[in-house]
Amino acid sequence: MSKGESLARVAASYVVAFGAATAWLVWGPDTDHLWLDGLIADVIATLVVFVASRWHRNSSFYDAYWSVLPPYLAGYWVLASDGAGDDVRTWLVLGVITFWAVRLTANWVIGFPGLHHEDWRYPMVRERAGRLELLADLFGIHLIPTVQVFLGMVPVYVAVALPGRDPGWVDAVALVVGVGAVLLELVADGQMRRFVRERSDGAVMDRGLWGWSRHPNYFGEISFWFSLGLFGIAASPGDWWWLLVGGVAMLAMFLGASIPMMEGRSLERRPAYQEVVDRVPMLVPRPPRRRVAP
């Protein structure tokens, strides 16, 4: 199957998924809680994508959902609340989310070879589950990430759908962190694509941002979610203690699962990567240690 046909199938499944979610939001029972309405719609859309994943025997159908759901959810909360949040803050939040979503979705499209390819982690998850592979696929690959993204979006609900404090310096910090995070990811993506095109067998990436952090893209992703938490805190400072839960959940996922899996695979396939591990910080960028002379 060509890349074009593969993208068309993924896009069609998303149209159906968000169509089902929107139908529920418009005609479904009212829960009297916009955040809960959004969560149910999110789960409905995820289940549609899951069905498409099983139909095509490829869980990578879900990959782009991570980046297209947040703008949809944020837009719904703004419209359904009649713009209850401060207008300036709402536009800042929507701008940061849109910038992030366009970059991440575009990066996925550029790197997506087609439905003959599946993210290497998904078969591993299913194989480890044995007879429970369907549940591992449903929950581990689809629903749990959906819940994590929703937790990361809760501060957005507070910022755009509820009355809050006037914009101030915390909003400015959130804006700088959010835009800076996306720009960092954008640069890291370009550097990695250039390295992949030019690399020789066994070569490891330690150039540019990747020479200061082994996972600058993950650092940018985590920073983006914390920026959304800061927007929520700016709107409702008294709720600071729970508005960063989504960001903490993202941090835990990357530190506990994504990074260890990527590092293990890199060391298995390219033993020279150990030298990068010894010199370059895992996540937070800083100057690397000097190479030790042989």
Beta strands, then each sheet from edge to edge (+ up, - down):
end
